[in-house]
Amino acid sequence: MLKKKWLTFYCITLMLICQPVIGVSAITEAQKVAISENCRSIKESLKNTQRADARARVYFGGRFETVLAKFITPLNVKLVEKNITNLGLIENQSNFAAAKTGFSDDFIKYQQSLEELVAIDCKNEPAAFYEKLVTVRNRRGKVGQDIEKIKKLIAENIKLVTELKERL
C-alpha cells in the first residue's frame, strides 16, 4: 500500500513538474484531488526544484558572462585594434549579449512565478495552483530555449573564429 502511494506521488509530481505544456487545458477533478492529497510533497519537490534552478542560473549565468567577457569581446577588440573587420563576429557578439540579457530576464520571471506557485495553498486551491503551474512550466521552457540559443551562438562564434584563423 505504501509503495503504491509513493509511486502515485512520484507520477503526479513528474506530471506536474516535468510534463511539457502544448496548450492550456482545464484541470480535471482527478487532478484536483491528486494535487490536494499530495500538496505537501508537491511543494517540497517544487522547493527542491527552486534551489536546483537557482544554482543552475548562477552556473549558466557565470559561464555565459565568462564567454562574453573573456573570449568574445576581447577578441573583437583585438581585431579592431589590428584593423581587421569581421562583421559576423561583431554581429554574433551583439546577438550573444542580447541573448544573455534575455536569459537573465526570463530566468527572473520564471523564479518569481515559481515563488508565487509555491505560495499558493494547493490543498485548498488546486485549480489556482494548476493554473499557475502551467505559467511556470511555460516560463521554464522559455529559459531552456534561451540556453539553447546561447549554445548555438557560442558554436557559431567558434565557427567564425575558425574561419577567420584559416584566412589569416
C-alpha angles and dihedrals in degrees: 000000000000092000090051091052092049091047090050091047093051092046091051092046092050090046092051099042108029107030112107115233118228097173137355112265131182117262115253124228090248090055091050091052093045092050092047094047095047098036098122094049093045091052091050090052090049091051090051089050089049092054094045092048092049089055090047091053091053091047097047094038091052093047093048091048091049092051091050098041100038104032119015101039098040091049092052091047090052091049091052090048089053092046092245113143121203112169092186092060092045092050091046090052091052092047091047093051091049092047091049090052090047090051091052093047094046092047092052090051090048093049092048091050090048091052090051090049092052089050093057115099097237093183093063100023107039094151093053089045092052092046091053090044089060089054092048092050091052092049092048089051090053090054089052090052090050091053091050091049091052091048089054091049090051090051090048091051091052089050092050092048091049091051091048091049090052091052095050 
